[in-house]
Amino acid sequence: MSGKRVGRAAAILLLLLICTSCGDVYRPVATPVVPPPPNPGFAHIAVVVSGNGPNDPGAGTTIDVSGDSAVGEAKLGLMPGHAGLVANGSTVYVANRLDDTISSFSIFSPTTSTTISLPPGSSPAFVHTTEFSTAYVANSGNGTVSAINTLLNVVSATITVGVNPVALSETPNGQKLYVVNEGTSGVAGSGSVSSINTPDRSVNPPVASGSWTTPVWAVARSDSGRVYVLDAGTGLVSAIDTATDAVVASVSVGAGANYMIYDKGRNRVYVTNTPGNSVSVLDVSTDTLTAKTVTVANPLSVAALPDGSRFYVAGATVSGGTVTSQVTVFDASSYAASKTIALTSVPQICTPNTPVELSMAAAADSTRVYVGNCDAGNTAIIRTTPNNSPGSSAPQDTLVLNLPAPVSAQSPSSPGGTPPPQNPVFVLAGP
């Protein structure tokens, strides 16, 4: 009996405990702490590189795409001319030609820069990479390519290439880097194209071609199977098979052509020919390289929207020392010019008839096109989408702002005035 009583008492006690636990008893509640959402203005950025004369450091201005405003200004070296982004789009590298340095800065802290020194006489001219941990620099002064470890910001290798390397193009798979060696000015046939195996940085024999005279630019196809090289002297764009380094096709775009871009969305190459007043559009889906040509007065640079709808050509005309610039908008399907956007009419102070005078880039979200206006000292921001806001509506492809470049070191035009702005020479769009 005593055992039954003990069991009965234990059961009652257990029931009491269960009921107590079902009562109004306080329990601590874990409330997750949600961090503030990222600034939507930094979803996409553009970077404008500006020169400040031969004796003073230039500037790298980071622009918030959605806000149409400058969010940071990094100090660069002397006579910056070209820039590139690492593969994740977080760090910018800028070639400073006059003081043999590379500047780097993060888009998340775009006011602080790091300086990487190169050997005297390097004269860095071009920066490019499709990798995360290495950026490559074409040194036009000493015929080398510098490999920069982007984690440590130090030069990890120096690779000898041809005479006067002026442009680079790395395949998207990161396996090969092509180097465009312009050669010695006035020396026929001194130009060449080198290829580097990036995993071990070995240099392959020069790409054989009977047409290299003054190659000036290169772009890689998105599948890494072809690289296209533009030769300004012959006016040929040549397709190189990246597996064999053999030229498999060529097409003429006219002598004097000196700039081109690759449009991943439509698998096209756009080539500007300033003296020929034309832009050639090449279908590079096959080695037939079918070409379509549009007419533009004195085209200097071109940008294509990532959404594949339109492409934009910046051109300029000079009269009496005054340069008048504009952007012509083309439908990417019909090739018809839909609009001409006037920019500025100012005294010419920059190198005429070069892409530097009007550098262009399209934002990754296709909402803006940026035009660095070297002569005017500003960056034109073109809104590519309609603005339907009440009271401030505007159609697509409208100039919304001329964003001034940072103030230069030059003296003001009048006592007590503001010094003139620096001169934008290169525009780079982030991912």
N, C-alpha and C positions, 0 to 999 in steps of 0.2 A: 504493500500500500504506500509505504513511504516513497518508493520509486515512482509510482504514478503521480503522487503529489508533486514531487520534484519536477517531473516532466511537464505536468500541467502548469506549474509556476513558470517554468522556462518558456513555455509557449505563450503565456500571457505577457511576459516581459518582452518577448520578441515582437508581439503584436503592438504593444505600446510604443516600442521604438519605431516600428514602421509608420504608425499613425502620426507620431511626433514629427517624423521626417517629412510627412505630407502636409504639415501645417504651414503657417505663415512665418517661415524662417528666412532670414536675410542670406542671400548668396551674392558674393561679389561677381560683377559682370565685366567681362573683358571687352572694352570698346576699342576697336582698331583705330590707330592714328594714321589718317590718310595724309600723305605729304601733299603740298600744294602742287597742282598740275603744272607741267612745263609751260613756259611762256610760248604761246602759239606763234609769236613773232619770230621765234628762232627755228620754226619748222623748216624754213628755207632761207638761205642767205645768198648774197652776192658780195664779191670783194672787188674793189677798184684799187689798182696800183697807180700811184701818181709820182711823177718826178718833180724835183725841187732844184733844178740846175745842177751844175757839176761840182759844187762845193758844199752842198747841204743835203741832209738825209731826206729821202722821200717818205711817202706815207702809204699805208695799206688801210683803206676804209672798208669796214664791214657794214653792209646794208641789210636791214630787216626787210624781207620781201613783202610781208603783209602790212608792215607799218610805213613803208616808203620813207624810212629815216635811217640815218647813220647811227649805229649803236656802239661803234668803237673805232679808234684810230691808232694803228700801230706804227711805231717808228721803224723805218727801213734804212737801207744803206744808200750809197751814191748811185744815181742813175739806175733805179730799178726798171726792169723792162718786161719781165715775164714771171708768171706764177703758176703753181700747181697745187692740187690737194691730194693728200693721201687717200687711200681707197675708202675709208670710212667717213671722209669728208670733215674730219675734226681739226686738222692742222693744215695751215697754208705755208708753202715755201716759196720765197721770192728771190729771183736772181738779181743781184746788184752788180751791174757790169763794171762800174768805174772803180770800185774799191775791193773787187775780188772777194765778195762775201755773199752768203746766203742768209736771209732773215726768215725766221719761222715764228708763227704765232697761232694760238688756238682760237677757234671761232667762239669758244665759250668765255674767253678772256681776251678780247681782241685789242686790248690796249697795251699788252706786254709782249715784247718780242725778244727772241734769242738770236744772237749772231754767230754764224759758223764761218770761220775763215778758210779761204782757199789759197793755194800758192800764188805769189805775185805773178801777174801776167795771165791769169786764168781767163779773165773776162767772161764770166758766166752769162749765157745768153738765153737759156731755155731750161725749164723744169718740167718733169713729167713722171708719173708713176701710175700703175694700176694695182699696187701692192699696199699693205698696211705698214710694213716695217722698214721699207726702203724707198727713198726718193732719188731720182737721177737728175744730174745737172750736166748740160752740154757746155763745155768750156771752149768757147770759140778762139781764145787767145793761144792755147797750148795744145789743141787737138786731143783733148781727153774728155772722158765722162767721169764725174765724181758720183759714187754711190754713198748716200747719206743714211746712216742708221737713224731712223726717226724716233726710236725709243730713247736713244742717248744724245741725239743731235750732234753726231760726230761723223766725219768722213771715214767710211769703213773700207773703201777701195777706190783706186784711181785707175781707169782703163784707157789705154791708148787707142785712138780711132783714126780718123782721117784729118784732112786739112780743113780748118774752120767749121767745126760742127755747129749748126745753127738751129736744129730742130730734132725732137725725139718723138717716138711713138712706141709704146709698149703694148704687146698683145694683151687683151683682157684676161687671158689665163695666166699671165705673169711669167711666161716661159721665155719670151724673147723681147729684146729691146732693139729697135731700129734707130740708127743714127744718121741724120742727113748732114753730110759734109759738103758745104757750099763750094769749097775750094778757094784758090787764090784769085782775087779779082783780076780780070783781064787775061787770065791764063786758061785757054780752052782745054777742056777735058780734065781739069784738075779736081772737079767735083767727084764725089763717090757716095755710096751708101754702105754703112757697116751694120752688122747685126751681132748682138751679144746674147749669149745663153745666160740668162739671169741666175739660174740655180748655182752655177759655178763661176759665172762672170768670164767665161772664155769667149774669145772673139773669133768669129767665123771669117772665112775669106770674103773679101768685098763682093757685094751683089753685082754680078756681071751684067752689063748693059752697054750697048754701043751708043746710048743716047744721053748719058749723064754729062751735062755741061755745068749748069749751076742749079743743082737741086736745092730747094728751099723749104719744103714742108712735107710732112707725112702724117697719115692717120691710119688707124687699124680698124678692120671690120669687127663687128661684135662677136662673131664666131671664132675669132683669132686665126682664121684660115688665110686671110689676105691682109697685106699692108699696101697702101697706095702712096706713091711718092710723086710730088709735083716738081717738075724741072722748069724754072722760069725761062731759061735760055732756049730750050726747044719747044716749050709750051705743051709738053706731054705729061699726062698722068699715067704712071705705070703701075700695074698690079703685080705684086710679089707674092708668090706662093710661100708661105712661112714654113712649110715642111721642107722645102728644097732650096729656098732663097733664090729661086729662078723667076725672072720676069716672064709672066705668062700672057700679058695683054697690055696694050697701050692705046690711048686715045688723045687726040689733040684738043686742047682748050685755048690755044693761042699763045704765042710768045708774049712774055711779060706778065703772065698770071703768077701771083705770088702769095696766095692765101687760100686755104680750104678748110672745111670742117666735115665731120662725118655725122649724119643724121641716123641714129640707131633705129628710130621708130619706123622710118620708111626705107631703111637700108640704102641710103643715098650719100653721095659726096657732092658738096657744093664748092665751086671754085670761082674766085673773083679774078677778073682780068681788067685791071684799071685802064691801060692804054686801049684795049679793045672794046671798052664800054659794054661789057657783057658778064653774065654769070652763067657758068655751065653747071647743069644738074645731071649727075651721072647715076644711073641705076647700077649698083654694084652687086646685085643679087646673083649675077653670073659674070663670066669673064668677057661677055660681049661688050660691056661698058656702054650701053646705050645712053646717048647724051641728048639733053634738051637745053636750049640756050634762051635766056631772057636778056633783054636790053635794059641797061641802067647806066646813066651818065656817071662816069668816073667812080665805079664801085670800089670800095675799100675793104669792106668786111661783110660778113653774113652771119645770121643766126636763124636757127630753125626751132619752132616750138616742139617740145617733147611729145605733145599730143598729136603731132603730125598734120595739123590743120593749115599752118601757114609758115612761110619763111620771110625774113626781113633782110633788106640790103641797105647798108649805110653808104652814102655817096657824098661827094663834095665837088663843087666847082669853084675855081679861083678866078677872080677878076680884079685887077688893080691892087693886088696885095690883100684882098679881102676874100675869105673862104666862106662859102655858103653851104651849109650841110643839111641833109635831109635823109629820111628813111622811107624806102618804098616797100609796101606790103604786098606779098604775092600769095595767092591761093595755092596750096601745095598739090592739089589734085589737077587743077586746070592750068596752072602756071600763069594765070591772069593777074595783072597788077590791080589791086583793089583800092589802094590808097597811097598817097604820098604825104608824109608827116614832116613839116618844116621844123628844123631845129634852130640853128643860129646863123647869123652872118657877122663875122668878127675878123679882125686882122689875123693873118696867118703867121704863126710863130713856131709851129711844130714841123716835123719832117713831112714834106708834101707827098701825096700819092702813095702812102703806105698804110697798112692796117693800124699802125700806132695812132694815126691821126683820128680815127673813129673806130675804136675797138668795141665789139658787141658780144653780148651773151644773153641767152634766154633763161629765165628762172625755171627750176625743176618742176614747178607746178603749172607752168605755161601761163601764168597770170601777168607776167611782166617781161619786158625786153629792156635791157640796159645798154646805153651807148655812151662810152667814155669819150667825151669831146675834148681832145687835147688842146686845141686852139682856144676854146671857150673857157676852159678851166672848170668844167662841170660834168656831171653824168646825167644824161637825159633818161628819165624813167617813163616808159610807155606802158600804159595799162592795156592789156590785150583783151580783157573781158569788159562787157558793158557795165556801167555804173548806174544802177537803177534807184539810187537814193533820192528821195524827194528833194527838189530844190537844187540838186547838184548832179543830175543825170548826165551821162555822156556815153556815146557809142563805144564799141570796142576799138582798140588801136588808137588811143588818145594819149597825147603827151600830157602827163599830169604834173611833172615837176622837173626842173633842172637843178639837181642837187649840187651845190658848190663843193669844189675840192677843198682840202685843208689849205689854210693860208700859207703862202710861200715865204721864203727868206728875202725876197726882193723888196726894194724900197717902195713905199707908196707913191702913187703918181702925183700926189699933192701933200704938203706938210700936214701932219696930223691925220692923214687918211689911212685907210686900211690897205695893207700890202695886197698885191694881186694873188689869186689862188695858184696852187700847184697845177700841174698838167697831167690829167689822166692819160695813161698810156696802155693799160691793159685791164680788161674786165673778165672776171672769172665767176661762174655761177656754181653754187654748191649743190649737192645732191638733194 
